Amino acid sequence: MDYPVLDFRKTHFRLSSPDIHRLPDDTGMEVAFAGRSNSGKSSSLNSICDNGGLAKTSRTPGRTRLINLFEVQKGFTLVDLPGYGYARVPETMKREWQRSMSDYLQKREALRGIVVTMDIRHPLKDHDRLILDWSLAANLPALILLTKCDKLGPNKRREAVSEVKLQLSEFGGNFTIIPFSSLKKTGVLETRQVLSMWYYTLSGAPLPETATQEA
């Protein structure tokens, strides 16, 4: 079945929180964006929502230090988690970020799926693998965006995607992999389609009447 694509352009900032204790009620459906601090995570979210100023980006990796919530529509939220593995900040601050992210991933009942951003030239680092292992253990679907794919030519891009698929076979899970470029908008529509499908299948939301008739 082809699911209708949600209007991600209506996505708006809801709130930021340093930890899960100050997040809103644990209801509805949330999809979390996780990734290394230099993987283009916030830029990817902005491209999906067609709003360059939605999630704060910077030339300095590691600027996402809070859990940031963006509401697509009532009952469906995208969550930008603190980046991991790169930021040049004190170790105590890194541990605080990692603790807030771990608490969110392990305790947030509204979490229904996870998007992991990885630079297509440097995929599947240790923290990436930990997130994917966790998603399998939690029985959550995972979408992998191989970002900055405009940095590679078509052949190298295909080779990189094939290599990631090969390495992911060791996990035993069924991951969705999309080459993605915020600059060229590559993979944006495909990502919206996956997130929309998750929304209708995982949240229990009814299909619009027109979509039901077409199906």
C-alpha positions in Angstrom: 0.0 0.0 0.0 1.2 3.5 -0.8 0.7 5.7 2.2 0.0 9.5 1.7 3.0 11.7 2.4 2.5 14.0 5.3 3.1 17.7 4.8 6.5 18.1 6.6 6.6 21.8 5.6 4.2 22.5 8.4 6.6 21.2 11.0 7.3 23.7 13.8 9.6 23.9 16.8 7.8 22.9 20.0 10.4 23.0 22.8 13.9 22.1 24.0 14.8 20.2 27.1 18.1 19.2 28.8 16.7 15.9 29.9 13.6 13.7 29.6 12.2 14.9 32.9 11.2 18.2 31.3 9.7 16.8 28.1 5.9 17.0 27.5 3.6 14.1 28.3 4.9 10.8 27.0 2.1 10.3 24.5 1.7 10.4 20.7 4.4 9.2 18.3 8.0 10.4 18.2 10.8 9.6 15.8 14.3 10.4 17.0 17.2 11.7 14.9 20.5 10.5 16.1 24.0 10.7 14.7 27.6 11.9 15.1 28.0 15.6 15.6 29.5 16.0 12.2 27.0 13.8 10.3 24.6 16.6 9.1 21.8 15.4 11.4 20.2 18.8 12.0 20.7 19.8 8.3 18.9 16.6 7.3 16.0 17.3 9.5 15.8 20.8 8.0 15.8 19.5 4.5 13.0 16.9 5.2 10.9 19.8 6.6 11.9 22.2 3.9 12.9 24.8 6.5 16.6 25.7 6.7 16.1 27.5 10.1 14.1 24.8 11.9 16.9 22.8 13.7 19.9 24.9 14.5 23.0 24.1 12.5 26.5 25.4 12.8 30.0 25.1 11.2 31.1 23.9 14.6 30.0 20.3 15.1 28.3 19.4 18.4 25.9 22.4 18.8 22.8 20.3 19.5 23.1 20.0 23.2 19.5 19.7 24.1 16.6 17.3 23.2 14.7 19.4 20.6 11.1 18.6 19.7 9.5 19.5 16.3 5.8 18.9 15.8 4.9 17.7 12.3 1.2 17.6 13.2 -0.7 16.8 16.4 0.4 13.5 17.7 3.5 13.2 15.5 6.9 14.7 16.6 10.4 14.6 15.3 13.1 14.7 17.9 16.6 16.0 17.4 18.9 14.4 19.9 22.4 15.6 21.0 25.1 14.5 18.6 27.7 12.1 19.8 31.4 11.2 19.3 32.9 14.4 18.0 32.2 17.7 19.8 35.2 19.5 21.3 33.8 20.1 24.7 34.7 19.1 28.3 34.3 15.4 29.0 31.8 16.1 31.8 29.6 17.9 29.3 29.8 15.0 26.8 28.8 12.6 29.6 25.7 14.8 30.4 24.7 14.8 26.7 25.1 11.1 26.4 23.1 10.5 29.6 20.2 12.6 28.4 20.2 10.8 25.0 20.4 7.3 26.6 17.6 8.2 29.0 15.4 9.3 26.1 16.1 6.2 24.0 15.6 3.8 26.8 12.6 5.4 28.7 10.5 7.4 26.3 7.4 5.4 25.6 6.3 7.6 22.7 9.5 6.7 20.7 8.4 4.6 17.7 11.3 4.8 15.3 14.8 6.2 14.9 16.7 7.9 12.1 20.5 7.5 12.2 22.5 9.9 10.1 26.0 8.9 8.9 28.4 10.6 6.6 28.4 8.3 3.6 32.2 8.5 3.5 32.6 7.4 7.2 29.6 5.2 8.1 29.0 2.7 10.9 31.3 4.1 13.6 31.2 2.6 17.0 28.4 4.8 18.3 26.4 4.3 15.2 26.6 0.5 15.7 25.5 0.9 19.4 22.4 2.9 18.3 21.5 0.2 15.7 22.1 -2.6 18.2 19.8 -0.8 20.6 17.1 -0.3 18.0 17.1 -4.0 17.3 16.9 -4.9 21.0 14.0 -2.4 21.4 12.2 -3.7 18.3 12.2 -0.2 16.7 12.5 0.4 13.0 15.6 2.2 12.0 16.2 4.4 8.9 19.8 5.1 8.0 20.5 8.3 6.1 23.9 8.2 4.4 24.4 11.9 4.3 26.6 14.2 2.2 26.2 11.7 -0.7 26.8 14.7 -3.1 30.5 14.3 -2.1 30.7 11.1 -4.1 30.1 10.3 -7.8 27.3 7.9 -8.8 29.6 4.8 -8.9 31.3 5.5 -5.6 27.9 6.2 -4.0 26.6 2.9 -5.1 29.7 1.1 -3.8 29.3 2.9 -0.5 25.7 1.9 -0.1 26.4 -1.7 -1.1 29.2 -1.8 1.5 27.0 -0.5 4.2 24.3 -3.1 3.4 27.0 -5.8 3.6 28.2 -4.6 7.0 24.6 -4.3 8.3 23.9 -7.9 7.4 25.9 -8.9 10.6 23.2 -7.2 12.6 20.4 -9.5 11.3 17.9 -6.6 11.2 16.0 -5.1 8.3 17.2 -1.5 8.0 16.1 1.0 5.4 19.1 2.8 3.8 18.8 6.1 1.8 21.6 8.1 0.3 20.9 11.6 1.3 22.2 15.1 0.6 20.8 18.2 2.2 22.6 20.3 -0.4 21.1 18.6 -3.4 17.9 17.4 -1.7 18.8 13.8 -2.7 16.7 11.3 -0.7 14.3 13.9 0.8 11.1 12.6 -0.8 12.1 8.9 0.0 12.7 9.9 3.6 9.4 11.6 3.8 7.7 8.5 2.4 9.3 6.3 5.0 8.4 8.5 7.9 4.8 8.9 6.7 4.5 5.1 6.4 5.8 4.8 9.9 3.3 7.3 11.1 0.3 5.4 9.7 1.5 1.9 10.6 3.0 2.5 14.0 0.8 5.2 15.5 -2.5 3.6 14.6 -3.6 6.8 12.8 -6.4 6.3 10.3 -5.7 6.8 6.7 -7.3 9.9 5.1 -10.6 8.9 3.4 -9.2 9.6 -0.1 -6.2 7.3 0.6 -8.5 4.6 1.9 -10.6 4.8 -1.2 -7.6 4.7 -3.5 -6.2 1.7 -1.6 
